[in-house]
């Protein structure tokens, strides 16, 4: 039987489920498309911004249907998708692939693409070209860069070209080899002052929002009050305008990474392992497939 005859086959176009979650979402009051302007309005009205990461079509669609405001196609895919120890091995072509499949799934959330390590470090022209690829070829709606004052000229150049930029300060995973540790940043007064000034500098350069990672909550709250753009925290306390987590972490898929800032909303590693074992047993015992599951 061909896929055209059987719509359940891979490669076929499945019929639309008009009663599914997406219909419910688009019937909600908050189903308005999220843009950089909408995020600014949410900060002004003190409405918290919910953000998650995505790297594949199916997960991105579920996240969007759940009403998450911002989806980051993160270079964390290097770790949770590709199995590397750091984010550094992620290449532009790999990032572009993930961005394409995520944007294909999303209707409401703002999709932001991480710019990988060394994709914006060689100069403004190369940064502009790579950001442009993520927007033109990947259909991202914004890009994210790690760094403070050192990247502000690049941020300004991208913004002037019409590319929305999200900053990232505090712990910067692309600089892990400089830090030598994933410890909290800004715990000492000198570094805290530098991080505060970096947030102000990124705001002045035109960033529409800033991720602040693994800093004392008092510092994050002070920065949130001091700048006009949304501050999205990860391991930065409740005082931020919004929160972001790496999706496989909060779903309990990653079992060897358990920082205190990750709340596990599910234990999918256990659920999936159990399903795989039941399938294995059914195949070995001849219990799958049944007559009803055969043609």
Order of alpha helices (4+ residues) and beta strands (2+ residues): alpha-alpha-beta-alpha-beta-alpha-alpha-beta-alpha-beta-alpha-beta-alpha-alpha-beta-alpha-beta-beta-alpha-alpha
